[in-house]
Each structure stands twice: as structure tokens, then as C-alpha cells.
Amino acid sequence: MKIKFALPVLLLQALTYNSFAQKGNAKAFSFAEHQTDVLLQETEKAKAVATKPGVFSPRSINPDGSLILVNSKDWCSGFFPGEMWFLYEYSGNANWKTKAEPFTTTMEAEQTNGGTHDMGFKVYCSVGNAYRLTHDAHYKDVIIQSAKTLCTRFNPTVGCIKSWDNRKEWKYPVIIDNMMNLELLFEATKLTGDSSFYKIAVTHANTTMKNHFRADYSSYHVIDYDPETGKVMHKQTHQGFADESAWARGQAWGLYGYTMCYRETGDKAYLQQAENIAKFIFSNPNMTKDLVPYWDYNDTAIPNVPRDASAASIMASALYELSACSENGKNYKNTADKIIKSLNDNYQTKPDSTHGFLLLHSTGHKPAKSEIDVPIIYADYYYLEALLRQKRLADNKPVINTTGALKN
């Protein structure tokens, strides 16, 4: 009898859990729509009294509780328009498209800004989502120009795109975050047929895989190269606890970046890299029970240190995609579901609070004493992306929506 009923019981448990996940997903999006309207209102209020020119997009909250707005040059400027495009994708409500468009237009100025590696964060998270959901040819042109600009930062001798300029302590710094900007280049090849973008993305990913990772698949934050020879000069973890520590968000960038690279290339070396990074993260003895990590896995003051909900959001989004292409997919999806449940249950802000942000307890740059235990816009962005991916899997659809424009 036990054998006879084992499969139906397991199926019932799976369906019940999926039902709870779907209800939580719908509730989270309802909350997100409400809060984003609040954040829009708060943004307009803050703009009216702003003293810095060109600020328009929310980033975080100051220690005095005031809203931080940034201009388009800030690396976080594209996340808020991206959030509104996600809400349009989820709801089909054209009002979100209307609200996203002026923010997206402001981001277009960055397409020729060759002084930054953050073109993916800024342009692809905003204009890229706009093009994906509308197929407006103008957005396509902006994506292509942005990719061309990003390629000007590539040094073939090093084999990487340079991250930061005008930093005395480094000659040619490359940060793990830079993996997130490669999706823009892959997209540019698909839009133009020009393989040079693809080749630069693959070269950067391969060089990073060779030099950024330790034997246990944890990652350094910064690798400094000699631009003349391509030789590695220094390995550091600038935003983490120590150079040899595992900064939580850095590990999340790597997980997401190599999962995306596998999607775009089919190269199983990238899939294996993503799986090894996931193994490091989720077998780490300092990983928390609720799977929202401490800001650095090696901080010696654990557990009395800040969490980083942004790292959790990035990991959840990456794991949903990884679940669709890995033999270990069921475990990855279950882990992502657990992260989302933790964020929903214990890290959401209260309705109408925190100027309209979605998640509490993110950590930006602790060594610089910047944005510690606060809402940060990129935590909200990847949280919404993870929710969209969770919903698509529950609806038996491909985890990544690349099927075309929405119709209203």
C-alpha cells in the first residue's frame, strides 16, 4: 500500500507547494505594483527639491531617511525603468509601459558613454527590456550603439573589458560584476549578425573564468591586469571583508553571469562553472538557514553582520534559469523558491514605507560604509526578475521570455 500511494502523495505535495508558490508570486507582484507607484510619487517629490543636476532615478535611502536619486551616469540608473518594464510584462497593463518610457528615454544618453563598463546594467536593464517587450526599432538602435561603445573598453591583450578608469591603485581592473554586461554584447550579435560582439563576450568570460576564481569556485572581486602584457598583477576583493574572502554579491554575479553565458553559447564549460559556483554558495558553512546570505561569507563577526538581500535576489533569478538547463534543475528550482519565500515573508518592506522600495536589508559597499542594511534598487530589480521567472516556470513556459512584444 505504501508503494502504491507513494507517487500520488508526492504529486499532491508538489502540486500543493506549487499552488502556494503561485499565490505568493501573485501577492508579491500586487505588492510590487503598489509600492512602485509609491516610489514614482516619492521620486517626483525628491526631484522637485534636488540640488544635483539630472537626477531622476531612485537608488537607495540616506541615513537620514531621505530618498537617493541618481542621474543616468550612475551604474544603478537603469534598474528602476527596468522594474516598470517587468511590471508591464507581468500585468500587460499599458500604464506601466507609459510610466517606464520617459525613464527609459533618459537612459538613452548613456549609449555613447565610453567611460564606464556598466552599459549592461544601465542600458540593457532599461532599453533592453523595453526592446524585448515592444520591438520598437529605435530601442534596437540604442542597444547596438551601446554595445559598440562597450567594446571600446576591450583590450585583446588582456582579454577583458576594463571596469574602472582613473583609479590610482589599479592599472587595468576587471571586476566580477562585469560578467553582467556581457548579455548586451550577445544581444547585439543577434540583432546585427556581427559576431565581433559575441567574440568579445566569450573572450571576457573565458579570461574571467581562468583568473577570477579560486580552487573552491569562490571569486575575487577585482583582478588587476598589466594592459601591455595581459599578466595578472593583483587579486583583490575590494568590496568584501578581505582579499581572500567571498563577497556575497560577487558570488551571485558570477552565478548569474555564467548561467547567462551558457544560455547564449551552449558551451557546457559555462554550465559547469555556474554549477560549481552554486555548489560553493549553497554548501558554504556560513550560508544562512533562510538562504539570504551575510554580506560576505568570511566575515569573522558572523552572525552579527549585515545580510544582503540583493545577493539573494540575484541568486534566485539565476537559479531559476539554471534549473531549466541543468540535470540538477529540480534542486535549483526548489532552492530559488525557498529564497523567494524568505524574501516575501521576512524581507519585504511594509506597504507605503521606505519611499516605495520592495526589499529591506541589502548591503552595497560595507568597507566604504556605504548603503549598509538599506533598500537598494538593484535588489528590487532582480527580485522582480526572479518572480517573473518563477511564474513562467509555474505556467510551464520557458524561463526566459524572448518570444516577442506584448500586445495591448
ROVOLUM-610187 format. One line per 4 residues: number of its first residue (from 1); their letters; for each residue z, y negated, x negated of N, C-alpha, C. Coordinates in steps of 0.02 Angstrom, whole numbers, plus 50000, padded with zeros to 5 digits. Layout:
ROVOLUM-610187
NUM = a = Z,Y,X,Z,Y,X,Z,Y,X | ...
This chain:
ROVOLUM-610187
1 = mkik = 50000,50060,49959,50000,50000,50000,50000,49937,49957 | 50039,49938,49903,50042,49879,49860,49974,49864,49830 | 49938,49917,49809,49872,49908,49780,49823,49884,49833 | 49829,49910,49893,49784,49893,49947,49788,49819,49965
5 = falp = 49849,49792,49964,49858,49723,49987,49862,49672,49929 | 49857,49696,49867,49865,49650,49810,49810,49597,49810 | 49747,49618,49819,49691,49570,49816,49694,49519,49873 | 49705,49540,49937,49710,49491,49990,49768,49441,49979
9 = vlll = 49824,49466,49952,49881,49421,49940,49864,49370,49887 | 49833,49393,49833,49813,49347,49780,49762,49296,49805 | 49715,49319,49847,49665,49274,49875,49698,49222,49920 | 49746,49244,49960,49782,49198,50004,49820,49146,49962
13 = qalt = 49852,49169,49908,49888,49123,49865,49841,49071,49834 | 49782,49094,49813,49733,49049,49783,49709,48998,49834 | 49694,49022,49896,49671,48977,49948,49725,48926,49967 | 49788,48950,49969,49843,48905,49986,49851,48851,49933
17 = ynsf = 49849,48872,49869,49855,48824,49814,49797,48774,49816 | 49736,48799,49829,49678,48755,49832,49684,48705,49889 | 49713,48728,49945,49723,48684,50002,49772,48628,49984 | 49827,48646,49950,49875,48595,49928,49842,48546,49880
21 = aqkg = 49801,48572,49834,49767,48529,49785,49720,48481,49821 | 49684,48505,49872,49638,48462,49908,49675,48407,49946 | 49731,48425,49977,49771,48375,50012,49798,48322,49964 | 49822,48346,49906,49847,48299,49855,49792,48254,49830
25 = naka = 49732,48282,49823,49674,48244,49799,49657,48189,49848 | 49654,48206,49913,49637,48155,49963,49690,48101,49967 | 49753,48121,49962,49808,48072,49963,49804,48026,49903 | 49788,48054,49845,49784,48014,49784,49727,47963,49789
29 = fsfa = 49671,47983,49818,49616,47935,49825,49632,47881,49876 | 49666,47899,49929,49687,47848,49978,49732,47797,49945 | 49778,47821,49906,49823,47777,49868,49783,47734,49820 | 49735,47764,49785,49696,47727,49736,49655,47672,49769
33 = ehqt = 49626,47684,49827,49588,47633,49860,49632,47574,49879 | 49691,47589,49905,49738,47536,49924,49758,47495,49863 | 49778,47530,49810,49802,47495,49750,49747,47454,49717 | 49687,47480,49718,49632,47444,49685,49617,47379,49722
37 = dvll = 49623,47379,49787,49617,47317,49825,49671,47267,49804 | 49732,47293,49794,49787,47251,49771,49770,47222,49701 | 49744,47265,49657,49729,47243,49589,49673,47190,49590 | 49625,47197,49635,49573,47146,49641,49603,47079,49660
41 = qete = 49648,47079,49708,49681,47018,49730,49722,46987,49674 | 49759,47030,49639,49802,47006,49584,49759,46979,49526 | 49702,47010,49515,49657,46987,49463,49631,46916,49478 | 49613,46904,49540,49590,46837,49559,49645,46785,49550
45 = kaka = 49706,46803,49567,49763,46757,49558,49773,46741,49484 | 49770,46794,49442,49780,46784,49371,49724,46744,49339 | 49663,46754,49361,49606,46715,49335,49614,46641,49350 | 49642,46627,49408,49649,46557,49429,49696,46517,49383
49 = vatk = 49742,46551,49349,49789,46516,49306,49781,46535,49233 | 49728,46573,49217,49718,46596,49148,49701,46538,49102 | 49726,46542,49041,49711,46492,48990,49658,46516,48940 | 49648,46581,48936,49598,46609,48891,49530,46610,48926
53 = pgvf = 49477,46591,48893,49411,46589,48925,49382,46658,48937 | 49348,46665,48993,49309,46725,49007,49346,46786,49029 | 49413,46781,49037,49449,46841,49058,49433,46857,49131 | 49425,46922,49144,49404,46941,49212,49426,47012,49232
57 = sprs = 49445,47053,49183,49458,47123,49196,49529,47142,49178 | 49566,47175,49222,49636,47192,49207,49643,47246,49155 | 49692,47239,49112,49705,47289,49060,49774,47320,49066 | 49827,47279,49070,49895,47305,49071,49941,47251,49098
61 = inpd = 50006,47259,49083,50057,47212,49106,50098,47188,49047 | 50110,47123,49043,50151,47094,48990,50225,47113,48999 | 50264,47106,48945,50336,47119,48951,50370,47077,49005 | 50343,47018,49020,50372,46976,49072,50348,46995,49142
65 = gsli = 50308,47047,49147,50284,47070,49211,50218,47041,49234 | 50190,46994,49196,50127,46963,49216,50068,47009,49199 | 50014,46997,49234,49953,47038,49226,49914,47016,49164 | 49893,47064,49124,49850,47050,49067,49777,47058,49087
69 = lvns = 49739,47004,49080,49667,47006,49090,49631,46999,49023 | 49572,47029,49017,49533,47026,48955,49462,47005,48970 | 49427,46982,48919,49356,46966,48927,49314,47028,48908 | 49249,47021,48911,49206,47079,48903,49207,47108,48832
73 = kdwc = 49229,47069,48783,49230,47094,48714,49287,47144,48703 | 49338,47143,48745,49394,47189,48738,49371,47261,48753 | 49396,47309,48715,49372,47378,48723,49391,47407,48791 | 49439,47377,48825,49461,47402,48890,49426,47369,48949
77 = sgff = 49379,47325,48936,49350,47284,48989,49307,47322,49040 | 49279,47379,49020,49234,47415,49065,49267,47464,49111 | 49332,47477,49102,49364,47529,49141,49374,47510,49215 | 49391,47447,49228,49404,47428,49298,49340,47430,49340
81 = pgem = 49284,47402,49316,49223,47412,49355,49206,47486,49364 | 49219,47526,49312,49208,47598,49318,49250,47630,49373 | 49312,47608,49379,49355,47634,49432,49325,47620,49501 | 49300,47560,49510,49271,47544,49576,49208,47585,49590
85 = wfly = 49169,47599,49538,49112,47644,49548,49136,47714,49566 | 49191,47737,49537,49219,47802,49556,49240,47803,49630 | 49270,47749,49652,49291,47745,49723,49231,47744,49769 | 49177,47712,49747,49114,47714,49785,49087,47786,49787
89 = eysg = 49090,47820,49731,49066,47889,49728,49106,47934,49774 | 49171,47924,49774,49214,47967,49816,49204,47952,49890 | 49204,47890,49909,49206,47871,49979,49137,47861,50011 | 49088,47844,49970,49023,47825,49998,49024,47757,50031
93 = nanw = 49080,47722,50026,49088,47657,50058,49054,47604,50015 | 49002,47572,50043,48964,47523,50004,49005,47462,49985 | 49062,47452,50016,49105,47396,49997,49127,47402,49925 | 49140,47464,49902,49161,47473,49833,49103,47457,49785
97 = ktka = 49043,47473,49805,48985,47455,49765,48979,47379,49759 | 48989,47345,49815,48985,47272,49815,49039,47241,49771 | 49099,47270,49773,49154,47245,49732,49143,47259,49657 | 49111,47315,49642,49101,47334,49572,49046,47294,49539
101 = epft = 48997,47273,49576,48936,47243,49547,48949,47180,49505 | 48988,47131,49528,48997,47072,49485,49035,47087,49420 | 49082,47133,49422,49117,47153,49362,49069,47188,49314 | 49024,47228,49341,48975,47264,49301,48926,47216,49269
105 = ttme = 48905,47166,49307,48859,47115,49281,48890,47079,49221 | 48954,47065,49225,48988,47031,49169,48986,47075,49107 | 48991,47140,49115,48991,47185,49058,48924,47189,49023 | 48871,47169,49056,48804,47174,49027,48796,47131,48964
109 = aeqt = 48837,47080,48957,48834,47038,48897,48848,47077,48833 | 48882,47133,48840,48902,47173,48781,48845,47215,48753 | 48789,47219,48787,48736,47264,48766,48707,47246,48697 | 48716,47184,48675,48691,47164,48610,48747,47148,48561
113 = nggt = 48808,47166,48577,48865,47153,48534,48870,47208,48481 | 48841,47196,48423,48842,47246,48370,48904,47247,48328 | 48954,47207,48347,49016,47204,48308,49069,47252,48331 | 49051,47301,48372,49100,47348,48399,49070,47417,48408
117 = hdmg = 49111,47467,48399,49089,47536,48413,49104,47555,48485 | 49139,47513,48522,49164,47531,48588,49112,47524,48643 | 49049,47529,48627,48995,47519,48675,48999,47570,48732 | 49020,47630,48717,49026,47680,48770,49081,47663,48818
121 = fkvy = 49140,47647,48791,49196,47628,48834,49178,47568,48877 | 49146,47518,48848,49133,47456,48883,49073,47461,48930 | 49016,47483,48904,48955,47482,48943,48944,47547,48982 | 48957,47604,48951,48941,47666,48986,48990,47680,49044
125 = csvg = 49053,47660,49035,49102,47670,49089,49089,47623,49148 | 49055,47568,49136,49039,47520,49189,48966,47527,49210 | 48921,47504,49168,48850,47506,49184,48824,47578,49190 | 48851,47622,49148,48830,47693,49152,48844,47724,49219
129 = nayr = 48905,47712,49245,48921,47738,49311,48880,47704,49365 | 48867,47639,49356,48825,47603,49404,48755,47634,49408 | 48726,47649,49350,48659,47678,49350,48659,47748,49379 | 48710,47787,49362,48715,47855,49387,48716,47857,49463
133 = lthd = 48747,47808,49493,48757,47809,49566,48707,47767,49605 | 48666,47727,49570,48617,47685,49605,48545,47696,49581 | 48537,47718,49519,48472,47724,49487,48434,47658,49485 | 48471,47604,49483,48441,47537,49476,48411,47532,49406
137 = ahyk = 48347,47517,49401,48312,47515,49336,48341,47463,49289 | 48369,47411,49316,48400,47360,49273,48458,47389,49234 | 48500,47429,49267,48555,47462,49232,48530,47508,49178 | 48475,47542,49191,48444,47586,49141,48427,47547,49078
141 = dvii = 48397,47489,49087,48378,47448,49029,48439,47428,48988 | 48494,47412,49022,48555,47392,48987,48583,47450,48947 | 48582,47510,48975,48606,47569,48939,48565,47580,48876 | 48500,47575,48881,48456,47587,48823,48469,47536,48769
145 = qsak = 48473,47472,48789,48486,47420,48739,48555,47429,48707 | 48604,47449,48746,48671,47460,48719,48671,47516,48667 | 48633,47569,48681,48628,47624,48634,48594,47602,48569 | 48542,47561,48576,48508,47536,48516,48557,47495,48474
149 = tlct = 48597,47454,48507,48645,47413,48471,48697,47456,48436 | 48722,47507,48471,48772,47551,48441,48744,47586,48379 | 48681,47604,48381,48650,47639,48324,48648,47597,48261 | 48652,47531,48268,48651,47488,48208,48715,47497,48167
153 = rfnp = 48765,47529,48195,48828,47541,48159,48830,47610,48125 | 48775,47645,48129,48772,47712,48098,48750,47708,48026 | 48787,47742,47982,48770,47747,47912,48751,47819,47897 | 48687,47833,47882,48666,47902,47871,48698,47934,47810
157 = tvgc = 48719,47894,47761,48753,47922,47703,48821,47950,47723 | 48857,47913,47764,48921,47936,47790,48911,47990,47843 | 48862,47979,47886,48851,48025,47942,48892,48007,48003 | 48914,47944,48006,48956,47923,48063,48940,47851,48083
161 = iksw = 48959,47834,48144,48958,47766,48168,49023,47733,48147 | 49018,47674,48117,49077,47638,48094,49117,47613,48154 | 49183,47619,48149,49226,47598,48204,49245,47525,48200 | 49278,47505,48148,49306,47437,48144,49275,47397,48087
165 = dnrk = 49268,47332,48100,49246,47286,48048,49305,47242,48026 | 49296,47212,47967,49344,47160,47944,49416,47186,47940 | 49424,47247,47917,49491,47274,47906,49500,47285,47831 | 49546,47248,47800,49554,47250,47728,49576,47318,47702
169 = ewky = 49612,47356,47744,49639,47419,47720,49589,47476,47719 | 49529,47465,47749,49479,47518,47752,49411,47491,47733 | 49370,47534,47702,49301,47516,47687,49254,47534,47744 | 49260,47595,47768,49216,47619,47822,49257,47665,47868
173 = pvii = 49298,47634,47911,49342,47675,47953,49306,47706,48013 | 49321,47769,48026,49295,47804,48084,49355,47834,48121 | 49362,47818,48184,49420,47843,48222,49398,47897,48271 | 49445,47940,48288,49430,47996,48333,49407,47971,48402
177 = dnmm = 49430,47912,48421,49410,47882,48485,49334,47875,48489 | 49302,47867,48432,49229,47855,48429,49189,47913,48460 | 49219,47972,48465,49185,48028,48498,49166,48010,48571 | 49205,47966,48601,49194,47949,48671,49133,47905,48681
181 = nlel = 49107,47875,48628,49050,47831,48633,48983,47868,48625 | 48986,47932,48609,48925,47970,48597,48887,47986,48662 | 48922,47988,48718,48889,48004,48781,48835,47952,48796 | 48847,47890,48778,48797,47837,48787,48733,47855,48749
185 = lfea = 48739,47881,48689,48681,47898,48649,48643,47958,48677 | 48680,48008,48700,48647,48065,48732,48608,48042,48794 | 48638,47997,48832,48604,47972,48892,48541,47933,48873 | 48544,47895,48820,48486,47856,48800,48426,47900,48783
189 = tklt = 48440,47956,48750,48385,48003,48736,48355,48030,48800 | 48397,48047,48849,48372,48072,48913,48331,48019,48950 | 48350,47956,48943,48315,47903,48979,48250,47882,48945 | 48246,47891,48879,48188,47866,48842,48144,47921,48812
193 = gdss = 48172,47980,48802,48136,48032,48766,48139,48023,48691 | 48175,47972,48667,48182,47958,48596,48240,47999,48569 | 48226,48047,48526,48277,48092,48501,48322,48062,48448 | 48306,48001,48425,48347,47972,48371,48418,47959,48394
197 = fyki = 48428,47941,48457,48495,47930,48483,48534,47996,48481 | 48502,48049,48504,48532,48116,48506,48552,48138,48435 | 48507,48127,48387,48520,48149,48319,48579,48113,48288 | 48586,48048,48303,48643,48011,48277,48708,48036,48309
201 = avth = 48707,48050,48374,48766,48075,48408,48788,48142,48379 | 48741,48187,48368,48756,48253,48341,48781,48248,48269 | 48751,48205,48229,48773,48197,48160,48844,48170,48158 | 48859,48121,48200,48926,48094,48203,48976,48148,48224
205 = antt = 48959,48186,48275,49004,48239,48300,49017,48291,48246 | 48964,48310,48209,48972,48360,48156,49014,48335,48098 | 49003,48273,48078,49042,48244,48023,49115,48238,48043 | 49127,48217,48105,49196,48211,48130,49229,48280,48133
209 = mknh = 49193,48329,48155,49221,48396,48159,49240,48422,48089 | 49202,48403,48040,49214,48425,47971,49274,48390,47941 | 49283,48326,47954,49331,48286,47916,49393,48263,47954 | 49390,48260,48019,49446,48232,48057,49501,48283,48072
213 = frad = 49485,48347,48068,49532,48398,48095,49567,48437,48040 | 49630,48452,48054,49670,48493,48010,49658,48567,48026 | 49689,48610,47988,49679,48683,47998,49702,48706,48066 | 49751,48672,48096,49776,48692,48162,49739,48658,48219
217 = yssy = 49686,48620,48202,49643,48584,48250,49676,48523,48280 | 49731,48500,48250,49755,48433,48266,49711,48384,48228 | 49712,48321,48250,49665,48272,48223,49701,48213,48192 | 49673,48189,48136,49692,48124,48111,49663,48071,48158
221 = hvid = 49690,48011,48154,49662,47956,48193,49604,47923,48155 | 49615,47906,48092,49566,47868,48053,49546,47907,47990 | 49481,47912,47980,49454,47935,47915,49418,47876,47884 | 49436,47858,47823,49403,47804,47787,49354,47833,47737
225 = ydpe = 49291,47813,47743,49237,47838,47700,49215,47786,47650 | 49189,47809,47594,49153,47765,47548,49082,47757,47575 | 49063,47697,47597,48997,47688,47628,48939,47700,47579 | 48953,47698,47515,48900,47708,47465,48886,47782,47452
229 = tgkv = 48939,47823,47455,48932,47894,47438,48944,47941,47497 | 48978,47917,47548,48997,47960,47605,49060,48000,47593 | 49091,47990,47534,49152,48027,47517,49212,48004,47560 | 49254,48052,47580,49315,48036,47616,49365,48005,47566
233 = mhkq = 49389,47945,47583,49436,47910,47540,49508,47918,47563 | 49520,47912,47627,49588,47916,47654,49586,47949,47723 | 49641,47983,47740,49650,48011,47807,49717,47986,47834 | 49714,47953,47891,49773,47920,47918,49779,47930,47994
237 = thqg = 49838,47916,48019,49849,47915,48091,49881,47848,48108 | 49838,47798,48112,49858,47728,48117,49900,47714,48179 | 49882,47742,48236,49918,47728,48298,49970,47780,48315 | 49981,47828,48270,50029,47881,48283,50094,47871,48245
241 = fade = 50135,47923,48246,50202,47920,48216,50198,47920,48139 | 50152,47958,48111,50144,47963,48039,50073,47988,48024 | 50051,47981,47963,49983,48000,47947,49969,48074,47962 | 50019,48117,47952,50009,48189,47964,50031,48211,48034
245 = sawa = 50045,48163,48078,50066,48180,48145,50007,48186,48193 | 50020,48213,48251,49969,48223,48303,49981,48172,48359 | 49945,48117,48355,49948,48064,48406,49917,48090,48470 | 49954,48088,48525,49935,48123,48586,49867,48101,48612
249 = rgqa = 49855,48035,48616,49791,48014,48645,49734,48033,48599 | 49745,48033,48534,49693,48054,48488,49672,48126,48499 | 49720,48169,48514,49703,48239,48527,49662,48244,48592 | 49680,48202,48641,49644,48201,48704,49572,48177,48695
253 = wgly = 49562,48125,48654,49494,48102,48641,49452,48158,48611 | 49481,48195,48564,49443,48250,48534,49425,48304,48584 | 49473,48323,48626,49460,48374,48677,49404,48352,48723 | 49407,48292,48746,49356,48266,48792,49289,48260,48756
257 = gytm = 49290,48233,48696,49228,48220,48660,49188,48282,48645 | 49222,48335,48622,49185,48396,48605,49165,48436,48666 | 49203,48431,48720,49181,48461,48783,49117,48428,48806 | 49115,48362,48804,49055,48325,48823,48996,48342,48778
261 = cyre = 49009,48348,48712,48955,48365,48666,48926,48433,48680 | 48967,48480,48701,48941,48546,48720,48896,48540,48781 | 48917,48501,48830,48875,48491,48889,48807,48464,48871 | 48806,48416,48824,48744,48381,48808,48699,48419,48760
265 = tgdk = 48726,48466,48722,48687,48500,48671,48681,48575,48680 | 48730,48605,48713,48732,48678,48718,48754,48712,48654 | 48775,48674,48605,48796,48701,48540,48867,48731,48548 | 48872,48796,48540,48936,48830,48551,48989,48811,48500
269 = aylq = 48969,48783,48444,49019,48759,48396,49062,48705,48428 | 49032,48664,48471,49070,48612,48505,49116,48641,48558 | 49093,48692,48593,49135,48726,48642,49196,48757,48607 | 49184,48791,48551,49238,48821,48514,49287,48768,48488
273 = qaen = 49260,48712,48466,49303,48658,48443,49348,48632,48499 | 49319,48622,48557,49358,48599,48615,49412,48649,48634 | 49395,48713,48633,49444,48764,48650,49500,48767,48599 | 49483,48758,48535,49535,48758,48483,49581,48697,48489
277 = iakf = 49553,48640,48507,49594,48581,48517,49641,48592,48576 | 49614,48621,48630,49655,48636,48689,49712,48684,48670 | 49697,48733,48629,49749,48780,48608,49804,48745,48569 | 49784,48699,48525,49835,48661,48488,49879,48622,48535
281 = ifsn = 49849,48588,48582,49887,48544,48628,49935,48585,48671 | 49910,48636,48703,49950,48670,48754,49993,48727,48729 | 49987,48741,48664,50034,48788,48633,50083,48751,48589 | 50078,48684,48588,50122,48644,48546,50194,48649,48571
285 = pnmt = 50241,48664,48527,50311,48672,48549,50341,48608,48578 | 50311,48551,48564,50335,48488,48591,50297,48464,48652 | 50252,48506,48678,50220,48489,48741,50273,48492,48797 | 50272,48444,48840,50321,48439,48894,50308,48489,48949
289 = kdlv = 50359,48505,48988,50352,48552,49043,50304,48527,49097 | 50303,48461,49107,50258,48434,49158,50188,48418,49131 | 50176,48433,49068,50110,48426,49035,50087,48353,49029 | 50132,48306,49037,50118,48236,49020,50152,48224,48953
293 = pywd = 50113,48219,48899,50143,48226,48832,50182,48165,48810 | 50226,48177,48761,50254,48122,48724,50197,48086,48687 | 50208,48024,48669,50154,47984,48640,50127,48014,48575 | 50170,48051,48539,50150,48085,48477,50189,48150,48474
297 = yndt = 50154,48206,48462,50186,48272,48463,50235,48282,48407 | 50234,48238,48357,50277,48247,48298,50329,48192,48289 | 50339,48151,48339,50391,48100,48335,50458,48136,48328 | 50496,48119,48276,50559,48154,48262,50614,48137,48312
301 = aipn = 50603,48086,48354,50654,48068,48404,50642,48102,48471 | 50592,48146,48476,50581,48184,48538,50646,48219,48557 | 50669,48217,48620,50634,48194,48680,50645,48122,48699 | 50678,48084,48658,50695,48015,48676,50641,47966,48654
305 = vprd = 50580,47980,48673,50523,47938,48655,50478,47930,48716 | 50434,47881,48716,50391,47869,48774,50340,47925,48786 | 50321,47932,48848,50266,47977,48866,50200,47938,48862 | 50146,47975,48872,50080,47941,48876,50039,47972,48932
309 = asaa = 50044,47941,48990,50006,47964,49048,49931,47958,49037 | 49910,47910,48994,49839,47904,48981,49812,47967,48946 | 49850,47994,48899,49829,48056,48866,49823,48113,48916 | 49871,48115,48963,49869,48168,49014,49807,48161,49058
313 = sima = 49790,48100,49078,49731,48090,49121,49667,48111,49085 | 49661,48092,49022,49602,48110,48983,49597,48186,48975 | 49654,48218,48961,49655,48291,48954,49635,48326,49018 | 49661,48302,49075,49646,48333,49139,49571,48329,49154
317 = saly = 49542,48270,49143,49471,48262,49155,49430,48309,49111 | 49448,48312,49047,49413,48356,49001,49420,48430,49020 | 49480,48449,49041,49492,48519,49058,49453,48542,49119 | 49444,48497,49167,49403,48517,49225,49331,48532,49203
321 = elsa = 49305,48491,49158,49238,48506,49133,49237,48569,49091 | 49287,48576,49048,49291,48636,49005,49298,48699,49047 | 49331,48694,49103,49341,48752,49146,49275,48780,49172 | 49225,48737,49176,49161,48758,49205,49115,48790,49153
325 = csen = 49134,48789,49090,49088,48816,49038,49122,48864,48991 | 49185,48881,49004,49222,48925,48959,49243,48990,48993 | 49247,49043,48954,49271,49106,48981,49345,49101,49001 | 49379,49051,48973,49449,49039,48990,49455,48986,49045
329 = gkny = 49401,48979,49084,49396,48924,49132,49451,48922,49184 | 49473,48979,49208,49525,48980,49260,49589,48949,49234 | 49608,48967,49173,49669,48939,49144,49663,48863,49133 | 49604,48841,49111,49594,48770,49101,49599,48732,49167
333 = knta = 49569,48759,49219,49573,48726,49284,49645,48724,49310 | 49680,48779,49303,49750,48781,49325,49792,48730,49287 | 49779,48724,49222,49817,48676,49182,49801,48604,49205 | 49737,48591,49217,49717,48524,49241,49750,48509,49308
337 = dkii = 49751,48558,49352,49783,48549,49418,49857,48532,49410 | 49890,48565,49363,49961,48552,49351,49972,48481,49325 | 49928,48459,49281,49934,48390,49255,49925,48340,49312 | 49874,48351,49353,49862,48305,49409,49920,48304,49458
341 = ksln = 49949,48362,49471,50007,48365,49515,50065,48326,49486 | 50076,48333,49421,50130,48295,49388,50118,48220,49394 | 50056,48199,49381,50039,48128,49386,50048,48103,49458 | 50025,48142,49506,50031,48123,49576,50105,48118,49598
345 = dnyq = 50145,48166,49576,50214,48170,49601,50262,48123,49565 | 50250,48112,49500,50303,48079,49461,50280,48019,49420 | 50216,48004,49418,50192,47950,49376,50154,47896,49414 | 50141,47908,49478,50109,47856,49518,50155,47795,49526
349 = tkpd = 50125,47737,49528,50162,47677,49544,50179,47677,49619 | 50224,47634,49638,50239,47625,49709,50185,47583,49741 | 50167,47596,49804,50116,47556,49837,50133,47481,49834 | 50083,47441,49818,50088,47368,49815,50126,47343,49753
353 = sthg = 50145,47388,49708,50183,47367,49649,50138,47363,49588 | 50165,47340,49533,50132,47338,49467,50062,47308,49470 | 50054,47258,49513,49991,47221,49520,49934,47264,49546 | 49948,47327,49563,49895,47370,49589,49872,47425,49542
357 = flll = 49903,47433,49484,49887,47490,49441,49907,47554,49475 | 49881,47611,49450,49892,47676,49482,49947,47716,49449 | 49951,47715,49382,49996,47760,49346,50045,47721,49302 | 50105,47745,49299,50156,47719,49253,50157,47759,49188
361 = hstg = 50195,47735,49139,50215,47773,49080,50158,47792,49033 | 50116,47744,49017,50068,47753,48964,50091,47716,48902 | 50065,47737,48844,50082,47706,48780,50018,47689,48743 | 50010,47625,48728,49949,47603,48695,49953,47609,48620
365 = hkpa = 49993,47567,48587,49997,47566,48514,50070,47556,48495 | 50107,47611,48493,50179,47606,48482,50197,47577,48413 | 50163,47597,48358,50182,47567,48293,50175,47491,48292 | 50129,47464,48332,50121,47391,48335,50164,47361,48390
369 = ksei = 50205,47403,48422,50248,47381,48477,50208,47348,48533 | 50152,47379,48548,50106,47353,48598,50096,47403,48655 | 50104,47380,48716,50090,47420,48776,50127,47486,48775 | 50193,47482,48774,50235,47542,48772,50267,47552,48841
373 = dvpi = 50256,47611,48869,50284,47630,48934,50264,47581,48989 | 50199,47571,48996,50172,47525,49045,50111,47556,49079 | 50088,47528,49134,50023,47547,49160,49968,47520,49114 | 49917,47559,49102,49859,47538,49062,49796,47560,49099
377 = iyad = 49745,47518,49100,49687,47529,49143,49649,47594,49126 | 49646,47614,49063,49608,47675,49048,49644,47737,49072 | 49710,47735,49079,49745,47792,49110,49721,47801,49182 | 49714,47746,49218,49691,47748,49287,49619,47772,49292
381 = yyyl = 49577,47749,49246,49506,47767,49246,49497,47843,49240 | 49529,47872,49189,49519,47944,49178,49556,47986,49230 | 49608,47958,49259,49642,47990,49315,49594,47997,49375 | 49560,47943,49392,49512,47946,49447,49454,47992,49430
385 = eall = 49430,47991,49369,49377,48036,49349,49400,48109,49356 | 49461,48123,49336,49488,48191,49343,49493,48211,49417 | 49515,48165,49459,49519,48179,49531,49450,48194,49560 | 49400,48157,49539,49332,48170,49563,49309,48240,49541
389 = rqkr = 49324,48257,49480,49303,48323,49455,49341,48379,49490 | 49405,48367,49503,49444,48416,49541,49414,48427,49610 | 49395,48373,49643,49366,48379,49710,49300,48415,49708 | 49258,48401,49659,49193,48434,49655,49201,48509,49645
393 = ladn = 49249,48528,49604,49261,48600,49595,49286,48632,49660 | 49331,48597,49695,49356,48623,49759,49301,48629,49811 | 49251,48586,49806,49194,48587,49852,49138,48633,49828 | 49151,48671,49775,49101,48716,49746,49038,48680,49724
397 = kpvi = 49047,48621,49695,48992,48583,49668,48999,48580,49592 | 48944,48564,49556,48951,48556,49483,49003,48503,49467 | 49041,48515,49415,49097,48471,49400,49075,48401,49382 | 49015,48394,49353,48988,48328,49335,48934,48310,49385
401 = nttg = 48940,48252,49416,48891,48229,49465,48834,48192,49429 | 48780,48227,49418,48721,48196,49388,48661,48202,49434 | 48673,48213,49498,48619,48231,49544,48579,48171,49570 | 48605,48111,49562,48566,48054,49584,48607,48003,49621
405 = alkn = 48572,47952,49645,48604,47895,49676,48633,47912,49744 | 48687,47876,49761,48715,47882,49828,48671,47844,49877 | 48671,47868,49939,48632,47835,49991,48679,47806,50043 | 48666,47745,50063,48707,47711,50114,48666,47696,50176
